[in-house]
Amino acid sequence: MSDVLQQLGQILEQRRNADPESSYVAQLHHKGLNKILEKVGEEATETIIAAKDAQNSGNCDDLVYETADLWFHSLVALSHLGVQPQAVLDELSRRFGLSGLEEKASRK
Ligand SMILES: N=c1c2ncn([C@@H]3O[C@H](COP(=O)(O)OP(=O)(O)OP(=O)(O)O)[C@@H](O)[C@H]3O)c2ncn1[C@@H]1O[C@H](COP(=O)(O)O)[C@@H](O)[C@H]1O
């Protein structure tokens, strides 16, 4: 699973210097952090709506699709700030074995 995130992270890095005419990710980097964060917010809202719809309909297809959009735009935001997906995976790994309460106590 993390191979996918690592590969996508590499593509997003390459797109930082790509032509915005030919790449959606390069367009986002070119427009800047505020535009990227606007997309993260939009996709978070669409994910919430899809989750509520899935609860009612029992069909989770749209939820999976919107969550992929949310993860993707979150990764673009990280990349824009020079953070690799591995840093998030490392943080999740650090939390293995901690209870939720222990994790909360470990926060800065
Ligand atoms: N995983 C994705 C991915 N997921 C979603 N999207 C794009 O994210 C956008 C989702 O935004 P919306 O649903 O709001 O659709 P929209 O109306 O087109 O968006 P806006 O014009 O409002 O910004 C769509 O344009 C999708 O195509 C993605 N675009 C790219 N990737 C990956 O990034 C790689 C590099 O992409 P390019 O930079 O375009 O080559 C691709 O090969 C993929 O692996």
PDBQT file of the ligand as one rigid body, heavy atoms in Angstrom, charges set to zero:
ROOT
HETATM    1  N1  LIG A 201      -4.551  10.936  -8.432  1.00  0.00    +0.000 NA
HETATM    2  C1  LIG A 201      -4.721  11.948  -9.120  1.00  0.00    +0.000 A 
HETATM    3  C2  LIG A 201      -5.960  12.691  -9.059  1.00  0.00    +0.000 A 
HETATM    4  N2  LIG A 201      -7.073  12.515  -8.343  1.00  0.00    +0.000 NA
HETATM    5  C3  LIG A 201      -7.892  13.521  -8.657  1.00  0.00    +0.000 A 
HETATM    6  N3  LIG A 201      -7.327  14.339  -9.584  1.00  0.00    +0.000 N 
HETATM    7  C4  LIG A 201      -7.884  15.539 -10.188  1.00  0.00    +0.000 C 
HETATM    8  O1  LIG A 201      -8.401  16.340  -9.138  1.00  0.00    +0.000 OA
HETATM    9  C5  LIG A 201      -9.479  17.090  -9.624  1.00  0.00    +0.000 C 
HETATM   10  C6  LIG A 201     -10.639  16.922  -8.663  1.00  0.00    +0.000 C 
HETATM   11  O2  LIG A 201     -11.226  18.108  -8.539  1.00  0.00    +0.000 OA
HETATM   12  P1  LIG A 201     -12.787  18.274  -8.756  1.00  0.00    +0.000 P 
HETATM   13  O3  LIG A 201     -13.486  17.014  -8.401  1.00  0.00    +0.000 OA
HETATM   14  O4  LIG A 201     -13.176  19.495  -8.028  1.00  0.00    +0.000 OA
HETATM   15  O5  LIG A 201     -12.856  18.452 -10.335  1.00  0.00    +0.000 OA
HETATM   16  P2  LIG A 201     -12.532  19.735 -11.208  1.00  0.00    +0.000 P 
HETATM   17  O6  LIG A 201     -13.797  20.506 -11.347  1.00  0.00    +0.000 OA
HETATM   18  O7  LIG A 201     -11.920  19.220 -12.476  1.00  0.00    +0.000 OA
HETATM   19  O8  LIG A 201     -11.437  20.572 -10.387  1.00  0.00    +0.000 OA
HETATM   20  P3  LIG A 201     -11.200  22.155 -10.458  1.00  0.00    +0.000 P 
HETATM   21  O9  LIG A 201     -11.067  22.535 -11.920  1.00  0.00    +0.000 OA
HETATM   22  O10 LIG A 201     -12.338  22.816  -9.749  1.00  0.00    +0.000 OA
HETATM   23  O11 LIG A 201      -9.890  22.360  -9.721  1.00  0.00    +0.000 OA
HETATM   24  C7  LIG A 201      -9.834  16.592 -11.025  1.00  0.00    +0.000 C 
HETATM   25  O12 LIG A 201      -9.305  17.468 -12.000  1.00  0.00    +0.000 OA
HETATM   26  C8  LIG A 201      -9.088  15.262 -11.070  1.00  0.00    +0.000 C 
HETATM   27  O13 LIG A 201      -8.678  14.909 -12.361  1.00  0.00    +0.000 OA
HETATM   28  C9  LIG A 201      -6.104  13.845  -9.852  1.00  0.00    +0.000 A 
HETATM   29  N4  LIG A 201      -5.127  14.291 -10.688  1.00  0.00    +0.000 NA
HETATM   30  C10 LIG A 201      -3.965  13.579 -10.730  1.00  0.00    +0.000 A 
HETATM   31  N5  LIG A 201      -3.735  12.432  -9.974  1.00  0.00    +0.000 N 
HETATM   32  C11 LIG A 201      -2.428  11.736  -9.994  1.00  0.00    +0.000 C 
HETATM   33  O14 LIG A 201      -1.411  12.693 -10.234  1.00  0.00    +0.000 OA
HETATM   34  C12 LIG A 201      -0.648  12.290 -11.371  1.00  0.00    +0.000 C 
HETATM   35  C13 LIG A 201      -0.114  13.515 -12.094  1.00  0.00    +0.000 C 
HETATM   36  O15 LIG A 201      -1.195  14.241 -12.673  1.00  0.00    +0.000 OA
HETATM   37  P4  LIG A 201      -0.894  15.412 -13.709  1.00  0.00    +0.000 P 
HETATM   38  O16 LIG A 201      -0.088  16.426 -12.991  1.00  0.00    +0.000 OA
HETATM   39  O17 LIG A 201      -2.190  15.952 -14.190  1.00  0.00    +0.000 OA
HETATM   40  O18 LIG A 201      -0.111  14.782 -14.838  1.00  0.00    +0.000 OA
HETATM   41  C14 LIG A 201      -1.611  11.440 -12.202  1.00  0.00    +0.000 C 
HETATM   42  O19 LIG A 201      -0.922  10.546 -13.031  1.00  0.00    +0.000 OA
HETATM   43  C15 LIG A 201      -2.374  10.696 -11.110  1.00  0.00    +0.000 C 
HETATM   44  O20 LIG A 201      -1.592   9.608 -10.648  1.00  0.00    +0.000 OA
ENDROOT
TORSDOF 0
